[in-house]
Amino acid sequence: MNIAVVVVALLMGLMGVAALVRPPVIWAPFGIEPTTPGARSEVRAVYGGFGLAIAAVLVWAELYAAVGVRDGVLLTVAASLFGMAAGRVVSALVEPKALLGWPGFFLVVEAVGGLITCLAR
């Protein structure tokens, strides 16, 4: 089992559980509070469900999948992480202060996570 893949899976799983159990924790670093049931549902779906699904597919790929499937899973997860990082870069181009604080930190986490996942192939 590749430790880099396990680390990415753990981080995605942690994000997923946090979003499902305490949706405000996910948006708090960005100064947003999900105050309606619809907003909390969105956090649970996008951050919770997605995070847990990515963690599960990474663990499955490491434990049970044939090499060809594993590579596809890792590439898909890397593309997802790079996509999130790219969205932050675009945001910074439109609003230069967008990467100050937590958003900049998460840009690095997403970019490094994507790179680690790619290299684990």
N, C-alpha and C positions, 0 to 999 in steps of 0.2 A: 504494500500500500504506500502510495506517495504522500509524504508528510505535507507537502505544499498543497495538495488537493484537499487533504483533511483540514488544514487551516482555513482554506477558503470555504469549505463546507461548514465548518464550525461558525465562522463569522456570518455566513448567510443564515444559518439556523438560529443563531443568537438574535439577529435582526428580525427574523420571522416570528420567533416566540415573543420578543418584546413588543412587536407590533400587534400581535393577537391579544396579548394580555393587557398591555398598557399603551394604547395608540398614541396618547399625548407625548410619550417619551420619544417617539420617533421624530416628531415635528418640532419639539421644544428647542433644539439647537438652532433652528431657523427662525425662531420667533413666531411660530404659528401654533395655534391651539385648535384642535378639531373639536368644535363646540356642539356640533349637531350629530345625530345618529348617522346621517349620510356621510359626513366627513370621517367619522370613526370607522365606518364600514369600508370606506375607500382606503384608509390606512391599513386596515386588517387585510384587505384583498391584495393590494399592490405590494405592500411591504411584508405583510405576514404570510399570506399564501404563496407569493412568489418566492420569498426567502426560503421558506420551508421546502417548496418544490425543488428549488435549485440545490439545496443541501441534500435532499433525498436522492436526486438523480446523480449527484456527484458520488455519494456513498455507494449507491447501486453500481455505478460504473466502475468504481474501484474494487468492489467486492465480487461482483458477479458477471460483469459484461466482458464480452470478447474484445480483443484489442481494437478492431475496427469501430465498434460501437463506442468504446471508451474514448477514442480520439474524437469522434463526433460530438459526444457529450462535452468534453473539455473545450472544444472549439466553440460550441454554442454558448457555454457559460462565459468564456473569455469575450466573445462578441457582445454578450449582454453587459458585462462589466465595462468594456470599452465604449459601448453605446452610452451608458450612464455618464462616464467621464467626458465623452464628447459633448453631451448635452450641457454639462457644466462649463466647458470651454466656450461653447456658443453663447451661453448666458453671460460669461465674462466679456465676450466681445461686444455684446449689446449693452451690458451694464458692468463697467470695469470693476466696481467694488463687489461684484457678486461672489467672488471667491475668498473674500475676507473671512477669517474664522473657520467655523465648522464646514461650510461648503468647500473651501480649499482643502481642508483635511480629508474630506470624503472623496474629492477628486483624486488625491494621491492614493487613498485606499483602493478606489475602484481601478485606477490605472495599474497599480502594482498587482492587485488581485488578478486582473486580466492578463498581465504579463506572466505572472507565476503560473496561472492556469494554462496558458499557451506553452510555456516551457516544460510543463509537466507531461506534455504529449510526447 
